[in-house]
Amino acid sequence: MNIRIAPLLAALAAASLALSAQATTTTNTFQVTATVISACTVSGAALNFGSSIDPLATATPLDSSSTLSVVCTNTTPYTVALDAGQNAGGAANFTSRAMKSGSNLLGYQLYLDNGRSTVWGNGTGSSTHSGTGTGSTQSLTIYGRLPSLANVIPGAYTDTVTVTVSY
């Protein structure tokens, strides 16, 4: 019987050596990367001074306000600039902001503050709004003023102002 068990023991020993030879391991590393960029979006609501302004009965200046919604990635510094509008005769001609109805103009101004003392522009002869992103919507108020309605010609006046967020 010993003769029969010997080959079996030899086979088991060989299998055990083969298994221990296969148990050898090796390791290495690899990188996991992601690049998150700074980003901002902006949207705004129309600034409406009114749809039935009676220039004979309305005191001036006539004030109104609107809101810009800015969303920038967390910790991203940004500035918000406004151009002078389509009817000012130049993107940086802030003293000549005007709405237009046909060929008629109605002057107005946009401000950073409720006291309407700091003109909101693009940083050249005017100021901009600066902030730091939080990843959530930040609301910025635009304060508008019609300084005068003297001799205004009736009509539906409009202008388009471009908002630029730099980050």
Secondary structure, DSSP 4 states (H G I P E B T S, - for coil): -HHHHHHHHHHHHHHHHHHHHHT------------PPP-EEEEE------SS--TTT--SSEEEEEEEEEEE-TT-EEEEEE---TTSSSTT-GGG-EEEETTEEEE-EEESSTTS-SBBSSSSSSB-EEEE--SSEEEEEEEEEE---TTPPPS--B----EEEE-
